[in-house]
């Protein structure tokens, strides 16, 4: 049991601060009896609001545990160290962090859980690694660059169409106009993706348009453009919904990036993109069909399979798939991701409930 003796507890808090640890004492009824260091908060929980903490709601449930399963972790040794998630005072669920449990005897008939937890340290300066700076510098000014290209291109299109009206005998102008429309379509696609991904707030999303735009953007990968047959199987009448665009595009892009490493660029492939909607559940999936290498050029190995929600993804460790990034993208949509890959078929699916308006 944690003592409240002044000098001893002060020294103990200093040690916890030095080690970036928290100590929580929880009763078998799920009450947070004590928390140290006293002057800090653990995901919003502190000495003042601890009475609102409930072990089932704020620890067991986010980790799909019961008290019985927790005791199994403790086993006969009465202690256990695992990575677990915590639901904060603001109801947000943390990524899994190292958590140490020990049973302690508080009286002849009562036991408490003594818990040491080490939250992930937040970056103190917000700086990016050097190798990522170039991408930030390039991307920051892309919207302005697109705008600067669109202006002269629109003027050029107008002049060519006017010239065609005056000189209909110039048949070569038809091809020039078609090429210009293709260029405008490419620019519109890039502009749509960048402008929506830059939004920090939710926006209305049409799932089928989202998939068409993402598929079109993948043609920037020349292998995908020239060596992959694209098939769209999009279900109609899927209601629009409000969500952060990058939450979905991040999942889609990371899924494609993972699958891309296994291709043989001399081979030809089929890429089937699907959407579906049933009982207020929407989904999209990508099936990459062909002959793939067992070992990807970024460290991935086939076959492989993962499945779960955001909390599960934080726990996954799959070479060359950024599971933590995918988990962050999944948090707001509360969906289930399935990645199921063999040397003949790479499949990536995400299903999520449509947000209530």
C-alpha positions in Angstrom: 0.0 0.0 0.0 1.3 3.5 -0.8 2.2 5.4 2.3 1.5 9.1 2.8 4.5 9.8 5.1 5.8 13.1 3.9 9.6 12.7 3.3 9.3 9.1 2.1 6.5 9.9 -0.4 8.3 13.0 -1.6 11.4 10.9 -2.4 9.2 8.2 -4.0 7.5 10.8 -6.3 10.9 12.1 -7.3 11.9 8.6 -8.3 8.7 8.2 -10.3 9.3 11.5 -12.1 12.9 10.5 -12.8 11.8 7.2 -14.3 8.8 8.7 -16.2 6.5 6.2 -14.3 3.1 6.4 -12.7 2.0 4.2 -9.8 -1.7 3.4 -9.4 -3.4 1.5 -6.6 -6.7 -0.1 -7.6 -9.1 -2.1 -5.4 -10.8 -5.3 -6.6 -14.0 -3.2 -6.9 -12.2 -1.2 -9.6 -11.7 2.0 -7.6 -8.6 4.1 -8.1 -7.4 4.4 -4.5 -4.2 6.3 -5.1 -2.1 7.7 -7.9 1.5 8.9 -8.0 3.2 11.3 -8.6 0.5 13.3 -7.0 1.2 16.5 -8.9 0.9 14.9 -12.4 -2.0 13.3 -14.3 -2.1 10.0 -16.0 -4.1 10.4 -19.3 -6.1 13.1 -17.5 -6.6 11.0 -14.3 -5.2 12.6 -11.1 -5.7 12.6 -7.4 -8.8 14.9 -7.6 -10.9 13.1 -10.2 -9.8 9.5 -9.3 -13.3 8.8 -7.9 -14.6 8.7 -11.5 -12.2 6.0 -12.5 -13.5 2.5 -13.1 -11.2 -0.4 -13.8 -13.6 -2.1 -16.1 -14.5 0.9 -18.2 -11.1 2.6 -18.3 -8.8 -0.4 -18.5 -10.4 -3.9 -18.9 -12.8 -2.9 -21.7 -10.2 -1.1 -23.9 -8.1 -4.2 -23.7 -10.9 -6.8 -24.2 -10.2 -8.2 -20.7 -12.2 -9.4 -17.7 -11.0 -9.7 -14.1 -10.7 -13.4 -14.7 -8.4 -12.9 -17.7 -6.4 -10.3 -15.8 -5.8 -12.8 -13.0 -4.6 -15.3 -15.7 -2.0 -12.7 -16.7 -1.0 -12.5 -13.1 -0.7 -16.3 -12.9 0.8 -17.8 -9.8 3.6 -15.2 -9.5 1.2 -12.4 -8.6 2.8 -10.1 -11.1 2.8 -9.4 -14.8 4.2 -7.0 -17.3 2.4 -6.4 -20.6 1.6 -3.6 -23.0 -1.9 -2.3 -22.4 -4.1 0.6 -23.4 -5.9 3.0 -21.0 -9.0 5.1 -21.5 -8.3 8.7 -20.3 -10.4 11.1 -18.4 -11.4 12.5 -21.8 -12.5 9.0 -23.0 -9.7 8.7 -25.6 -7.9 5.4 -25.7 -4.1 5.5 -25.5 -1.8 3.4 -27.5 -0.5 0.3 -25.6 2.1 1.2 -23.0 4.3 -0.9 -20.7 2.2 -1.8 -17.6 3.4 -3.8 -14.6 0.8 -5.4 -12.2 1.3 -6.8 -8.8 -1.1 -8.1 -6.2 -0.5 -6.7 -2.7 -2.1 -7.7 0.5 -3.7 -4.7 2.3 -5.4 -6.7 5.1 -6.0 -10.2 6.1 -9.0 -10.4 3.6 -8.3 -7.7 1.0 -5.9 -7.4 -1.9 -5.2 -4.5 -4.2 -3.6 -4.2 -7.6 -0.4 -2.2 -7.6 0.2 -0.9 -11.2 3.3 0.8 -12.6 2.7 2.3 -16.1 5.1 4.2 -18.4 3.2 6.4 -20.9 4.9 7.3 -24.2 6.8 10.6 -23.8 5.5 13.4 -26.0 8.0 15.1 -28.3 9.3 18.3 -26.6 10.0 20.2 -29.8 7.7 18.9 -32.5 10.6 18.6 -35.0 10.6 16.1 -37.8 13.5 13.9 -38.7 15.8 15.4 -41.2 15.0 12.9 -43.9 11.3 13.9 -43.8 11.9 17.7 -44.1 12.2 17.6 -47.9 8.7 16.1 -48.2 7.2 18.8 -46.0 8.9 21.5 -47.9 7.7 20.1 -51.2 4.1 19.4 -50.1 3.6 22.7 -48.4 3.5 24.7 -51.6 1.8 22.1 -53.9 -1.6 23.7 -53.7 -0.2 27.0 -54.8 1.8 25.3 -57.6 -1.4 23.6 -58.8 -3.2 26.9 -58.8 -0.4 28.5 -60.8 -0.5 25.7 -63.4 -4.3 25.8 -63.7 -4.4 29.5 -64.6 -2.2 29.4 -67.7 -3.7 26.0 -68.8 -7.2 27.5 -68.6 -6.1 30.4 -70.8 -4.4 28.1 -73.3 -7.5 25.9 -73.5 -9.7 28.9 -74.1 -7.5 30.2 -77.0 -7.3 26.8 -78.6 -11.1 26.3 -78.6 -11.6 29.8 -80.0 -9.0 29.0 -82.7 -10.9 25.8 -83.5 -14.2 27.7 -83.9 -12.5 30.1 -86.4 -10.6 27.4 -88.3 -12.6 24.1 -88.2 -10.3 22.7 -90.9 -7.4 22.4 -88.4 -8.1 18.8 -87.3 -5.0 18.5 -85.2 -6.6 20.9 -82.7 -9.0 18.1 -81.6 -6.1 16.1 -80.3 -4.5 19.1 -78.5 -7.8 19.8 -76.8 -8.2 16.1 -75.7 -4.6 16.2 -74.2 -5.4 19.4 -72.4 -8.5 17.9 -70.9 -6.4 15.0 -69.7 -3.9 17.3 -68.1 -6.7 19.3 -66.4 -8.2 16.0 -65.1 -4.8 15.0 -63.6 -4.4 18.4 -62.0 -8.0 18.3 -60.6 -7.3 14.8 -59.1 -4.1 16.0 -57.3 -5.8 19.2 -56.2 -8.8 17.2 -54.8 -6.6 14.8 -52.8 -4.2 17.5 -51.4 -6.9 20.0 -50.5 -9.0 17.4 -48.7 -6.1 15.8 -46.9 -5.0 19.2 -45.6 -8.3 19.7 -43.9 -8.0 19.4 -40.1 -11.8 19.0 -39.6 -14.4 16.5 -40.8 -15.8 16.9 -44.3 -18.5 15.2 -46.3 -17.2 12.1 -48.1 -18.7 10.2 -50.9 -17.0 6.8 -50.6 -17.2 5.9 -54.3 -15.7 9.2 -55.3 -13.0 8.8 -52.7 -12.0 5.5 -54.2 -12.1 6.7 -57.7 -9.9 9.7 -56.8 -7.4 7.5 -54.9 -7.3 5.0 -57.7 -6.6 7.8 -60.2 -3.9 9.2 -58.0 -2.1 5.8 -58.0 -1.5 6.2 -61.7 1.3 8.5 -60.6 3.1 5.2 -60.0 4.1 4.4 -63.6 4.2 0.7 -62.8 0.6 0.9 -61.6 -0.4 2.9 -64.6 1.1 0.7 -67.3 1.3 -2.8 -65.8 -1.9 -3.1 -63.7 -5.4 -3.6 -65.0 -7.8 -1.5 -62.8 -11.3 -2.9 -62.0 -13.9 -0.9 -60.1 -16.8 -2.7 -58.3 -18.5 0.1 -56.5 -21.8 -0.3 -54.8 -24.2 2.5 -55.6 -26.4 4.5 -53.1 -23.9 4.5 -50.3 -24.9 7.5 -48.1 -22.4 10.3 -47.7 -20.8 10.7 -44.3 -18.8 13.1 -42.3 -15.2 12.1 -41.5 -11.6 13.4 -41.6 -10.6 12.6 -45.2 -7.0 11.8 -44.3 -8.3 9.1 -41.8 -9.4 7.1 -44.9 -6.8 8.1 -47.4 -4.1 7.3 -44.9 -5.4 3.7 -44.5 -5.8 3.3 -48.2 -2.4 4.6 -49.0 -0.5 2.7 -46.4 -2.3 -0.5 -47.5 -1.2 0.0 -51.1 2.3 0.9 -50.1 2.5 -2.3 -48.1 1.3 -4.4 -51.1 3.4 -2.6 -53.7 6.7 -4.0 -52.3 5.8 -7.6 -53.4 5.3 -6.9 -57.1 7.6 -8.0 -59.9 7.7 -5.0 -62.2 8.0 -7.2 -65.3 4.7 -9.0 -64.5 1.2 -7.8 -65.1 -1.4 -7.6 -62.4 -5.1 -6.9 -61.7 -6.2 -4.5 -59.0 -9.9 -4.7 -58.0 -11.2 -1.9 -55.9 -14.6 -2.5 -54.2 -17.1 -0.6 -52.0 -20.0 -2.0 -50.1 -22.7 -0.9 -47.6 -24.9 -3.0 -45.4 -26.7 -2.4 -42.1 -25.1 1.0 -41.7 -21.6 -0.5 -42.2 -19.6 0.8 -45.1 -16.4 -0.8 -46.4 -13.8 -0.6 -49.1 -11.3 -3.2 -50.2 -8.4 -3.7 -52.6 -7.6 -7.1 -54.2 -4.2 -7.2 -55.9 -4.1 -10.3 -58.1 -1.0 -11.9 -59.7 2.3 -13.6 -58.9 4.0 -11.9 -56.0 7.4 -12.3 -54.4 7.5 -14.0 -51.0 9.8 -11.3 -49.7 9.1 -7.6 -50.3 11.8 -5.0 -51.0 10.9 -3.2 -47.8 11.1 -6.2 -45.5 7.6 -7.7 -45.7 7.1 -11.5 -45.9 4.3 -13.5 -47.4 2.0 -15.0 -46.3 0.7 -12.7 -43.6 -2.6 -11.8 -42.0 -3.7 -9.3 -39.4 -7.2 -8.2 -38.3 -8.6 -5.9 -35.7 -9.6 -2.4 -34.6 -7.4 0.6 -33.8 -6.5 -0.8 -30.4 -5.5 -4.1 -31.9 -3.4 -2.4 -34.6 -1.4 -0.5 -32.0 -0.3 -4.0 -30.7 0.5 -5.4 -34.2 4.1 -5.6 -35.4 4.2 -6.3 -39.1 7.4 -5.6 -41.1 7.0 -2.6 -43.4 3.4 -1.8 -42.4 3.2 1.2 -40.2 0.7 -0.3 -37.8 0.8 2.7 -35.4 0.0 5.2 -38.2 -2.9 3.0 -39.4 -4.2 2.7 -35.9 -4.2 6.5 -35.5 -6.1 6.8 -38.8 -8.7 4.2 -37.6 -9.4 5.8 -34.2 -12.1 8.2 -35.3 -14.0 5.8 -37.6 -14.0 2.8 -35.2 -13.6 0.3 -38.0 -12.1 -3.1 -38.5 -9.1 -3.7 -40.8 -8.2 -7.0 -42.4 -4.9 -7.5 -44.3 -4.7 -11.0 -45.8 -1.9 -11.7 -48.2 -0.6 -14.7 -50.0 1.9 -15.0 -53.0 -1.2 -15.0 -55.3 -3.5 -12.5 -53.7 -2.9 -9.4 -51.6 -6.1 -8.2 -49.9 -6.7 -5.1 -47.8 -10.2 -4.3 -46.4 -11.5 -1.7 -44.1 -15.1 -1.8 -42.7 -16.5 0.9 -40.5 -19.9 2.2 -39.2 -21.2 5.3 -40.9 -21.0 8.1 -38.4 -24.3 9.3 -36.9 -25.0 12.8 -38.1 
